Amino acid sequence: MTMISEPDIPAIELSEQEKAPGKASRARTIGAVAAGAVLVTAINVTAAIYLYRGVNDLRALEARLDQLGQFEQRIGARIDTVNNGFQSRFETLDRQLQASFGQINGNLARLEQGQPVAAGAETPRAPEPSFANTTVAEASAGENPSVGAPAFKDKAAPPANPSYQRIQQADGKVYYKKIN
């Protein structure tokens, strides 16, 4: 090998590392690639854990949504039952009102013709429905026995308080009057 040198320019000495540049840079490159691979692996493991948790949460939400659908069906059936109870009550009240209007119209017609209407006489009424004194839950329980409130038995009267007097009327209503 021929070396050209100029006497005016000083010569630069190279160290051993600078003479063999491939060995040192290869070790650094392998170390950097290994560190990057460890970092990517750690990120992938973290992402897999969060993805697994997310899938489990999604499955739990789907199960709750299925339960919500069943709950919605039960509530819908319950509302239909209550609606049917109210509808039958309204129909009965409508029939009673129609009968009362017919009776009033008949009395007006008699008055217009000059016929007296007996004021003290009992006027015929439409029969009272059997569920007139029941609650909505009891009325709906009668229509659909599988849904509704349980039937209650008659309870005994509470023990009398000596400062109140119990008064029961002929129609079955009970009143308490304070004794002075």
C-alpha positions, 0 to 999 in steps of 0.5 A: 500500500502506498501512502501519500503524505505531505510533510507540512500536514501532521499525521493523525494516529488512529487507535485500535477501536477506530481501526476496527469500527465494525466490532463495537458498532455491532455490539451496540446495535445488538444491545439496542435491538434487544432493549427494543424487543424487551420494551415491545414485549412489555408493551404487548404483555400490558396490552394483552392484560388490558384487552383480557380485562376488557373482554371480561368486562364486556362479557359481564355487561352482555350478561347484565343486558340479558338480565335487563331484557328479562326484567323488561319483559316481567315489568311489561307483563306486570303493567299489562296486568295492571292495565287490564285491571284498570280497564275492567274497572273503567268499563264497569264504572262506564256501565254504571254511569250509563245506567245512572244517565238513563235513570236521570233521563227517564226521571226528566222525561217523567217530570216533563210529562207532569208525572211526579217522581217519588223523591224518597223512593229507592231508585234502582242502581246498577250492581256494584262490582265485586272488586269495588273495595279492592286494591289494584294489586288484588284486582290484578291478582284475580285476573292472573293468579301467577302475578300479583300480591298474595291474598290477605286474610281478615285481621283481628281488630287491634287491641282497644285503647282505653282513651278511644271508643270503637264505633262500627257502622252498619255498612262495616266502616269502623271509626274511633272516637276520642273519649274526654 
